Amino acid sequence: MKYVKAEMVLPEQLLREVQKYMNGVMMYVPKQEGDRKGWGVKSGGRQKLEQRNCEIRELFSQGATIDQLTERYYLSCETIKKIVYARMNRRL
């Protein structure tokens, strides 16, 4: 994220209007909706997590316990349960 001085990019009238709401603080301006991609889409992180979660569900269905999966994937018991049981509830 790049830091830019507001007075360098905003017209003076708009800057004064913004200062009515936020004076002397930093503000984050998100990209426009059309330019924004979902979390992990560009880096492949979302796909890797989905692949890991499928693997966890498969091992659980083959008889692996929650504790075994916790140790293998370094996740909390609660996280493993969410992964395993969320998919099962969707199937029902």
BAKOL-468298 format. One record per atom (N, C-alpha, C): residue in one letter; y, z, x. Coordinates in steps of 0.001 Angstrom, whole numbers, plus 524288, in hexadecimal, padded with zeros to 5 digits. Layout:
AYZX...
END
This chain:
M7FB768000080353M800008000080000M804CD8000080384K808607FC8880261K80CFD7FBD48058DK8118F7FEE080341Y8148E801838069BY819278047D804FFY81DEC800F980570V82101800A480138V825B27FD6E80121V82A178009B7FEACK82EB780059800F4K83336803117FEB6K834E5800517F9B6A835918034B7F591A83708801197F086A83C307FE307F0CEE83FEB800277F3D3E845087FDA27F424E844BC7F8467F6BCM8406C7F7457F974M83FD07F22F7FC03M83D987EE127F842V83AE77EFBC7F41CV838527EBF07F0B6V83A3F7EBF57EB12L83C9F7F0377E94CL83E577F08E7E3DCL8442D7EF667E35BP845B77ECDA7DF2AP84B447EC2F7DE27P84DD17F1877DD67E852C07F2027DEB6E855737F7117DE9BE8552F7F9A37D93AQ855DC7F6987D523Q855C87F8CD7CFD9Q8505F7FB087CE82L84C4F7F8487CFF8L846FE7FA277CEFCL845DC7FF047D23AL847AD7FF157D711L846EC803A07DA6DL84970808727D7FCR84E3F807E97D609R850DA80C5C7D37DR84DD880E2E7CEAAE84BA180A7F7CBC2E8489980BE47C71CE843AB80EEB7C8A3V8410480D397CCBCV83C5680FF17CE98V83DC4815647D086Q84236815DF7D31AQ843E081AF27D531Q844E681EF37D0E3K845D981D3F7CC27K84678820E77C7C6K84165823D97C6C3Y83CFC8214B7C7D1Y837E2823977C6C4Y83565825FD7CB9CM8364D823927D00BM833EF8255B7D4ECM837FC824BC7D938N83A098290B7DB22N83E22828CB7DF1CN83C2782B417E428G83BB2828137E842G83A2A82A187ED5CG8346482B1E7EE0EV83112828CD7EAD3V82B6F829817EB6FV828DC8242D7EC31M82413824347EE47M8214681F4A7EEEBM81E7681E047E9D4M81E09818F87E8BFM81B9D817337E3F1M817E7812BB7E547Y81353812C87E2EBY80F7E80E9F7E3ACY8103180A9D7DF52V81091805AD7E0B3V810F5801737DCE6V80BF87FE387DD5CP8088E7FE717D964P8039A7FB997D9BEP804617F5B97D951K800877F2D67DB29K800997ED2B7DAA5K800217EBB67D4EBQ801B07E6FC7D3AAQ8011C7E5177CE57Q7FB627E4BC7CCF1E7FA2F7E5437C7F6E7F4C67E5567C625E7F1B67E0837C7C9G7F4057DBEE7C79DG7F1447D7257C8F1G7EF7C7D6F17CE98D7F2417D9A77D211D7F0FD7D9997D7A2D7ECF07DDAF7D917R7EBEF7E1477D5A2R7E8BB7E5BF7D6F8R7E2F77E4D17D5C5K7DFA67E6207D98AK7DA077E5CA7D8C7K7D7ED7EB4E7D800G7D36F7EBAF7D5A7G7D10B7F0BF7D4B6G7CF727F3727D9C3W7CE937F8897D960W7CD117FB9C7DDEBW7C8057F9837E038G7C80C7F8AF7E54EG7C35D7F73A7E81FG7C1A97F1917E796V7C4897EE6B7E4A3V7C2F97E8FD7E3DDV7C3B37E5DD7E8E0K7C8267E66E7EB3CK7C9677E3637EFEBK7C6197E50A7F4A6S7C5567EA217F550S7C2867EC197F9E5S7BC997EC037F941G7BAC97EB837F46FG7B52B7EBA97F374G7B3207F1287F296G7B69E7F5017F28FG7B5057FA737F1D1G7B2867FB787EC8ER7B4987F90B7E881R7B2657F9C17E343R7ACCA7F7C17E313Q7ABDB7F3457E565Q7A6A07F1027E56DQ7A2CF7F4767E87BK7A4907F69D7ECE4K7A1357FA0A7F006K79FBE7FEF57ED00L7A38B8013B7EA25L7A263805E97E710L79E9F804B07E2A0E79F5D8004D7E012E79BCC7FED97DBD9E7964C7FDF67DDEFQ795E47FB907E281Q790C77FAB77E4EDQ78E357FFF97E648R791558039D7E880R78F41808CB7E9CAR78D7880BA27E4D5N790A080B497E0AFN78F4780DF87DBD2N78A5980BB87D95AC789A9806907D9AEC784D8804227D7B6C7801F8061A7DAC3E780D38069D7DFD7E77CA2808967E330E77B4980E3F7E1BEI77F3C811617E0C2I77E63816D57DF38I77B6C8170B7DA0ER77D02813E27D63DR77A59813D57D12AR774B48120E7D1ABE773D280E317D501E76E8480C397D5CEE76B018106D7D83EL76CF98130C7DC3FL769EA817357DEB8L768D181BA27DAEBF76CA581CEC7D7B1F76BE8821137D3D2F767AA81F827CFE7S767CC81A9F7CE42S763DA818D47CA79S75E61818B67CCE2Q75E1D8185C7D21BQ75910818697D4D8Q7574281DF27D61EG75A59821DE7D48FG758948273C7D537G75B9182A8A7D923A75F7E828637DBA5A7629982B8B7DF54A765A182FAC7DC4BT766128344C7DE8ET768E98388C7DBEDT76EC0838317DD2CI771C383B087DA09I7776F83B407DADEI7789683D6F7E051D775C48417F7E1D8D7769A843E47E6FED77568840197EB73Q7714583D1B7EAE0Q76FF4839417EEE3Q7743D835137EF59L77628833527EAF0L77A4B82F587EAF6L77F638318A7ED24T78061836877EC0BT7850F8391C7EE1FT784F4839217F40FE7808383A7E7F63DE7800383AA17FBF6E780298352C7FE5AR77DCD831817FBD5R77D8982C357FDF9R782D98296E7FDFAY785E382A2D7F9CEY78AD7827507F945Y78FA582AAB7FA5BY78EDA82F957FBC5Y79335833227FD06Y7971C833867F889L79515833EC7F3CCL7984E834877EF1FL796EB839B37EC8BS79A6E83BAF7E955S79961840947E693S7956283FA17E23DC792EF843DA7E082C78F2D843777DC32C791CD8413C7D756E7969C842F07D65CE79975841217D1BDE79A6A83B3F7D1F6T79BB7839407D684T79CAC833A77D717T797AC830917D639I7935C832687D86EI78E5482FC57D7ABI78CE682FC77D1DCK78DB18342A7CF41K78C798347A7C9A6K78FC9830A27C686K794C38302B7C7DBK7982B82C7D7C511K79631826E87C5B8I794A5825957CA73I792C28204D7CB82I78DBA81F3C7C87DV78A22822E97C8BCV784F6822247C662V7852F822517C071Y787B2826467BE4FY787918270B7B8A9Y78B70823A97B5BAA78F94821E87B81EA7934E81E857B570A790B4819617B3F6R78DD0817157B766R78B26812287B65CR786E3812E47B242M78421817527B270M77FF8818527AEB1M7822E818BD7A931N786AC81B427A89CN7890D81BC77A369N78AD9816827A146R78C7B812EB7A49AR78E2380DBC7A2D2R7898980A917A0CFR784F080B717A2FER7804D8087E7A16BR77E6E80A2179BFFL77F6780F1D79A95L77D6B8112579593L7805280F13790FF
END
